[in-house]
Amino acid sequence: MRAAGFSGARAVPGGVEAQGDWPEIWRANLELRGATRILVRIGAFRALHLAQLDKRARKFPWGDFLRADIPVKVEAVCRKSRIYHAGAAAQRIEGALRETLGAVIASDAPVTVKLRIEDDLCSLSLDSSGESLHRRGHKLAVNKAPMRETLAALFLRECGYRGGETVLDPMCGSGSFVIEAAEIAAGLHPGRSRSFAFEQFATFDPAAWEKMRSAGPGPRAGLPRFYGSDRDEGAIRMSRANAERAGVGDLCTFEARAISDLTPPPGAPGLVIANPPYGGRIGNKKLLFGLYGAFGEVMRTRFAGWRVGMVTSDSGLARATGLNFEPPGPIIPHGGLKIRLYQAAL
């Protein structure tokens, strides 16, 4: 967020906080590759009991943010507060929305109001994203245990990738790393092809949004190429189709190839990044040590000068590569597993 120019971006428990007006909220949804969703803090007040919450919720200026003709749903959490029943708290907000705004409350509503009560402070937020931001609208075909686009983008960044070098994924699956890398190089915004919940807010300006979204990237001359391989022919077909939908098919090459047949593509060394299978995805982890050993051998003998980023849930499999990894990155929950990024320079 700092690199993208958002004001006051700082890490807080559970996310990153920044300040901005409504166009900045639209821009965050359009441009940020690593965020899961963008919440908008619209107000806060103290409430020590449900009657007080009800009274203050009815005085809140809902019409400044929400449209009466768009259904709304309310989600609440309570922590370390005298109001401890989240369901009852949500009902008070729902009642205020119905009776002061005239809104319809529906479980499948396109707009979500989030109430968080912590230490008796009631914070109100709107979910401006709607569907999770990893859903770019391009990757319709996926294989088992796909890497989320948001996480793929952050792993690429953590490996030092900024868009100016070749990226190769030798176990590409449905192509997340390769496609994200190509989009970054081409200057394509991740949210360019989808809709967002903020389009249903009272504050939305369709003309200003369309101008922001349609601002295209520059010419593609001289961009690096991006490569993915996988021994599964079906994965290669998926990756090609996903890259075409994302508008980067001309920058990407996908080939069915085993790890043992892997060779460096033409040009200067760049980044090899891989999300190999690990125990939770395969079942029998013992079968994987040979795969990791072969991957490490190919990297050491054929990819001198390249950098390697590898995601796995198992430190023993990482050691099986024989690569001289730096201390691994933090543990990250993903698909019910705890994964880490390992990096090495060859």
Helices and strands as residue ranges (DSSP letters): E 7-12, E 15-19, H 22-31, E 39-46, H 50-59, G 62-64, E 72-79, H 86-96, I 97-101, E 111-118, E 121-127, H 149-158, E 167-169, H 176-186, G 197-200, H 206-214, E 226-230, H 233-246, G 249-251, E 252-256, G 259-261, E 271-274, H 279-282, G 285-287, H 288-302, E 307-312, H 315-320, E 332-334, E 337-345
